[in-house]
């Protein structure tokens, strides 16, 4: 894992598949920096709990990357 701060465009958006985006689009757009920033807490909680995505939990390194992005201030 890189020591540089993760960004939404380079690191976070690619974590979400098109199927994830479509499944959640009624609530928020997982490919939108603004939507993911605003809803980052609930998104992180759901991913940490394994309840998102619906087809199986993310590996811990992906969850950790999202946590790091949130912790460094959610850079775009």
C-alpha positions as CSV (number, residue, x, y, z in Angstrom):
1,X,0.0,0.0,0.0
2,X,1.3,3.4,-0.9
3,X,2.1,6.0,1.7
4,X,0.5,8.7,-0.3
5,X,-3.1,9.7,0.6
6,X,-5.7,7.9,-1.5
7,X,-8.0,10.1,-3.7
8,X,-11.5,9.4,-4.8
9,X,-10.8,9.5,-8.5
10,X,-7.7,7.3,-8.4
11,X,-8.4,4.9,-5.5
12,X,-12.0,4.9,-4.3
13,X,-14.2,5.2,-7.3
14,X,-12.5,2.2,-9.0
15,X,-13.5,0.0,-6.0
16,X,-17.1,0.3,-6.9
17,X,-18.3,-1.8,-9.8
18,X,-21.0,-0.8,-12.2
19,X,-23.3,-3.3,-10.5
20,X,-22.7,-1.7,-7.1
21,X,-23.4,1.7,-8.6
22,X,-26.7,0.5,-10.1
23,X,-27.8,-1.2,-7.0
24,X,-27.3,1.9,-4.8
25,X,-28.2,4.6,-7.3
26,X,-31.7,5.1,-5.8
27,X,-30.0,6.3,-2.6
28,X,-26.7,7.8,-3.9
29,X,-24.3,7.5,-6.8
30,X,-21.1,5.5,-5.8
31,X,-19.3,7.1,-8.8
32,X,-20.0,10.6,-7.6
33,X,-17.3,12.2,-5.4
34,X,-20.0,14.5,-3.7
35,X,-22.4,11.6,-3.0
36,X,-19.7,9.3,-1.6
37,X,-18.2,12.1,0.5
38,X,-21.5,13.0,2.1
39,X,-22.5,9.4,2.7
40,X,-19.0,8.0,3.5
41,X,-19.9,7.1,7.1
42,X,-22.8,4.9,6.3
43,X,-21.0,3.4,3.3
44,X,-18.0,2.6,5.4
45,X,-20.2,1.0,8.1
46,X,-22.0,-1.1,5.6
47,X,-18.8,-2.3,3.9
48,X,-17.2,-3.0,7.3
49,X,-20.1,-5.0,8.4
50,X,-20.1,-7.0,5.2
51,X,-23.7,-6.0,4.3
52,X,-22.5,-4.1,1.2
53,X,-22.1,-5.0,-1.6
54,X,-25.0,-7.5,-1.6
55,X,-23.0,-10.2,-3.4
56,X,-20.4,-10.6,-0.6
57,X,-18.1,-8.5,1.6
58,X,-15.1,-6.6,0.4
59,X,-11.6,-7.8,1.4
60,X,-10.2,-6.0,4.4
61,X,-7.6,-4.1,2.3
62,X,-10.3,-2.4,0.3
63,X,-12.3,-1.5,3.5
64,X,-9.0,-0.1,4.9
65,X,-8.4,1.9,1.8
66,X,-11.8,3.5,2.2
67,X,-11.1,4.2,5.9
68,X,-7.8,5.9,5.0
69,X,-9.5,8.1,2.4
70,X,-12.0,9.2,5.0
71,X,-9.3,9.8,7.6
72,X,-7.2,12.0,5.4
73,X,-10.1,14.3,4.6
74,X,-11.7,12.6,1.5
75,X,-9.5,14.2,-1.2
76,X,-11.0,14.2,-4.7
